[in-house]
Amino acid sequence: MTDTIVTDVLICGAGAAGLTLSIELARRGVAFRLIDSLDAPFPGSRGKGIQPRSQEIFEDIGVLDKLVAIGGFYPQPRAYRPDGSYESAVSEPVVPASGEPYHLPLLVPQFLTERILRARLTELGGRLEFSRTLTGFEQDADGVTVLLACAAGTETVRAKYLIGADGGRSLVRHALNIGFPGRTLGVRAIVADVMLTGLGREAWHRFHESDLQRQISLCPLAGTPLFQLQAPIPLEGEADLSVEGLAALVAARTGREDIAIQSVAWASAYSMNARLADRYRVGRVLLAGDAAHVHPPTGGQGLNTSVQDSYNLGWKLAAVIAGADDGLLDTYQEERRPVAAAMLGLSTKLLEAAGRGDSRRGRDVQQLDISYAGASLALELPARSGGLAAGDRAPDAPIGKAAGQPGRLFQVFSGSHWTLLACETGGDALPPRPGLHIHTVGPAGDLVDTDGHVRDAYGWQPGDLTLVRPDGYVGAIAGPDQAAALEVYLRRVGLAAEAVTHG
Ligand SMILES: Cc1cc2nc3c(=O)[nH]c(=O)nc-3n(C[C@H](O)[C@H](O)[C@H](O)COP(=O)(O)OP(=O)(O)OC[C@H]3O[C@@H](n4cnc5c(N)ncnc54)[C@H](O)[C@@H]3O)c2cc1C
């Protein structure tokens, strides 16, 4: 076969994972193709919860304000008693923290989130190709040859890397023969987007919360006139997803005749699984999103974990394609698989609690404490005891700019670059180079720690150097005499000093 490389990366699947990855590659000028077997965007609301950590990521990639504008926040849960009276949950007041700008989950139906991501991809010059199905592939030392089926017949694409972002039933994962151990959780549910009358949009209406046989919830979907219906159903048997079928289900479970289903925009009956791929990478083929892990929907973790897989993989893939050592790609599984394992445990635990009528959520669902500390890309010299660790999420903080304007650290990090923050001195410890932004934070620096928030969040001593990765995690924290070690680190991630342009 005389294939020519036509692209650097082929991304199979344009759900949340594939779209985020394509945006990350487009931002960095990497050539890619993004394909999906669907003929048109997926219409269902599915993953409607966007957690605070994902909001930070969406801020960085330039879509957060659009998501807030098109969606909204969760309405108060309203638990109905058998006599028709109800109790509304009272939320704890949210205490703003300088290091964490977002605390509340956003409610945006997944089809709207994906619409915003597609628009951002277009702004960046990227393109999504519908009606193209990956049917097989072969890899060798230099690339992957991929077979696509499309209306015109078949197409062969040669790419340096193939990413299977093709969902829970991933053909890519199957073709690689990667194990997907875990368990079927013995819970089957209906999820449907419906138009209805008889319920207000100010609450998330929940009936029979502690009875799995009779539970049903109806949540108004921000940004649409729809409600998302969720209800467990028996493991066996046909699920009637028609207007009449869902109307009968609602009437039987709520005991109310005033709720009328008018139409069904999308509906599905699915069995819940908790499964994790044994590997995320085989050679030049990697998995992202639900292709690598499937969880129950409790706690709203799946879409968020998928987006964050791609946010972790995107900069690494771009760095390797630009010449960094290919071993950098191994840190993707090293960092992301343990996160998925923990999320799988969390969402399964929450599913069990939901079966007992307990729908409380803790800080762990927010995903703000995800850390890659202890993994091979986390460097501390000297090792630190307590406080911020290398591998932790780099906190936000209000800052002043030397020219007089206020700002935030997240604005300094925003973009596809690495950031080196020097505490008071040391901004010249490393030579400048493409892809690295260097700032000195202090009274004589270009950034001013006006109220000490940076010092408190980063636990600094004068002369300390903190390297922040493009995905907003701390790569390295080093003392003033560790510039040589930072050079070695930067070479590993594709920012070698040889690339320096003096001027
Ligand atoms: C009821 C429900 C509620 C949920 N609630 C939440 C929530 O509140 N929060 C949350 O974070 N998550 C939630 N999730 C999970 C969330 O929907 C998924 O985790 C998310 O869609 C995963 O994104 P993905 O891009 O990895 O995969 P998908 O969205 O499944 O996208 C995969 C894409 O690959 C395409 N594809 C597949 N095979 C091929 C092929 N051979 N060739 C070309 N294209 C292919 C498919 O057409 C599809 O578009 C929920 C899920 C359900 C079912």
The ligand as an SDF file (V2000), in Angstrom:
LIG
                    3D

 53 58  0  0  0  0  0  0  0  0999 V2000
  -28.8570    9.4390   31.3110 C   0  0  0  0  0  0  0  0  0  0  0  0
  -27.4690    9.9430   31.2870 C   0  0  0  0  0  0  0  0  0  0  0  0
  -27.1570   10.9980   32.0950 C   0  0  0  0  0  0  0  0  0  0  0  0
  -25.8550   11.4520   32.1320 C   0  0  0  0  0  0  0  0  0  0  0  0
  -25.5820   12.4880   32.9660 N   0  0  0  0  0  0  0  0  0  0  0  0
  -24.3300   12.9750   33.0070 C   0  0  0  0  0  0  0  0  0  0  0  0
  -24.0310   14.1410   33.7660 C   0  0  0  0  0  0  0  0  0  0  0  0
  -24.9070   14.7460   34.4100 O   0  0  0  0  0  0  0  0  0  0  0  0
  -22.7620   14.5930   33.7470 N   0  0  0  0  0  0  0  0  0  0  0  0
  -21.7910   13.9480   33.0460 C   0  0  0  0  0  0  0  0  0  0  0  0
  -20.6370   14.3790   33.1130 O   0  0  0  0  0  0  0  0  0  0  0  0
  -22.0610   12.8770   32.2640 N   0  0  0  0  0  0  0  0  0  0  0  0
  -23.2940   12.3670   32.2190 C   0  0  0  0  0  0  0  0  0  0  0  0
  -23.5740   11.2970   31.3940 N   0  0  0  0  0  0  0  0  0  0  0  0
  -22.5080   10.6540   30.6240 C   0  0  0  0  0  0  0  0  0  0  0  0
  -22.1440   11.3740   29.3180 C   0  0  0  0  0  0  0  0  0  0  0  0
  -23.2690   11.4780   28.4690 O   0  0  0  0  0  0  0  0  0  0  0  0
  -21.0130   10.6110   28.6120 C   0  0  0  0  0  0  0  0  0  0  0  0
  -20.0190   10.3260   29.5760 O   0  0  0  0  0  0  0  0  0  0  0  0
  -20.4050   11.4070   27.4640 C   0  0  0  0  0  0  0  0  0  0  0  0
  -21.3130   11.5010   26.4000 O   0  0  0  0  0  0  0  0  0  0  0  0
  -19.1260   10.7520   26.9560 C   0  0  0  0  0  0  0  0  0  0  0  0
  -18.6220   11.4910   25.8640 O   0  0  0  0  0  0  0  0  0  0  0  0
  -17.7230   10.7880   24.7560 P   0  0  0  0  0  0  0  0  0  0  0  0
  -17.3540   11.8660   23.8070 O   0  0  0  0  0  0  0  0  0  0  0  0
  -16.6270   10.0260   25.4070 O   0  0  0  0  0  0  0  0  0  0  0  0
  -18.6480    9.7010   24.0890 O   0  0  0  0  0  0  0  0  0  0  0  0
  -20.0110    9.8540   23.2750 P   0  0  0  0  0  0  0  0  0  0  0  0
  -20.7600   11.0610   23.6910 O   0  0  0  0  0  0  0  0  0  0  0  0
  -20.6770    8.5450   23.3790 O   0  0  0  0  0  0  0  0  0  0  0  0
  -19.5360   10.1100   21.7720 O   0  0  0  0  0  0  0  0  0  0  0  0
  -18.9860    9.0660   20.9960 C   0  0  0  0  0  0  0  0  0  0  0  0
  -19.2070    9.4090   19.5240 C   0  0  0  0  0  0  0  0  0  0  0  0
  -18.4970    8.4590   18.7430 O   0  0  0  0  0  0  0  0  0  0  0  0
  -19.2730    8.1670   17.5800 C   0  0  0  0  0  0  0  0  0  0  0  0
  -18.8490    6.8520   17.0760 N   0  0  0  0  0  0  0  0  0  0  0  0
  -18.9710    5.6570   17.6930 C   0  0  0  0  0  0  0  0  0  0  0  0
  -18.4320    4.6930   16.9380 N   0  0  0  0  0  0  0  0  0  0  0  0
  -17.9620    5.2770   15.8010 C   0  0  0  0  0  0  0  0  0  0  0  0
  -17.2860    4.8090   14.6250 C   0  0  0  0  0  0  0  0  0  0  0  0
  -16.9720    3.5030   14.4610 N   0  0  0  0  0  0  0  0  0  0  0  0
  -16.9480    5.6930   13.6800 N   0  0  0  0  0  0  0  0  0  0  0  0
  -17.2490    7.0210   13.8070 C   0  0  0  0  0  0  0  0  0  0  0  0
  -17.8780    7.5150   14.9040 N   0  0  0  0  0  0  0  0  0  0  0  0
  -18.2150    6.6640   15.8900 C   0  0  0  0  0  0  0  0  0  0  0  0
  -20.7090    8.2010   18.0850 C   0  0  0  0  0  0  0  0  0  0  0  0
  -21.6170    8.4450   17.0360 O   0  0  0  0  0  0  0  0  0  0  0  0
  -20.6650    9.3370   19.1080 C   0  0  0  0  0  0  0  0  0  0  0  0
  -21.0680   10.5680   18.5420 O   0  0  0  0  0  0  0  0  0  0  0  0
  -24.8630   10.8160   31.3330 C   0  0  0  0  0  0  0  0  0  0  0  0
  -25.1950    9.7650   30.4950 C   0  0  0  0  0  0  0  0  0  0  0  0
  -26.4870    9.3270   30.4760 C   0  0  0  0  0  0  0  0  0  0  0  0
  -26.8420    8.1850   29.5760 C   0  0  0  0  0  0  0  0  0  0  0  0
  1  2  1  0
  2  3  1  0
  2 52  2  0
  3  4  2  0
  4  5  1  0
  4 50  1  0
  5  6  2  0
  6  7  1  0
  6 13  1  0
  7  8  2  0
  7  9  1  0
  9 10  1  0
 10 11  2  0
 10 12  1  0
 12 13  2  0
 13 14  1  0
 14 15  1  0
 14 50  1  0
 15 16  1  0
 16 17  1  0
 16 18  1  0
 18 19  1  0
 18 20  1  0
 20 21  1  0
 20 22  1  0
 22 23  1  0
 23 24  1  0
 24 25  2  0
 24 26  1  0
 24 27  1  0
 27 28  1  0
 28 29  2  0
 28 30  1  0
 28 31  1  0
 31 32  1  0
 32 33  1  0
 33 34  1  0
 33 48  1  0
 34 35  1  0
 35 36  1  0
 35 46  1  0
 36 37  1  0
 36 45  1  0
 37 38  2  0
 38 39  1  0
 39 40  1  0
 39 45  2  0
 40 41  1  0
 40 42  2  0
 42 43  1  0
 43 44  2  0
 44 45  1  0
 46 47  1  0
 46 48  1  0
 48 49  1  0
 50 51  2  0
 51 52  1  0
 52 53  1  0
M  END
$$$$
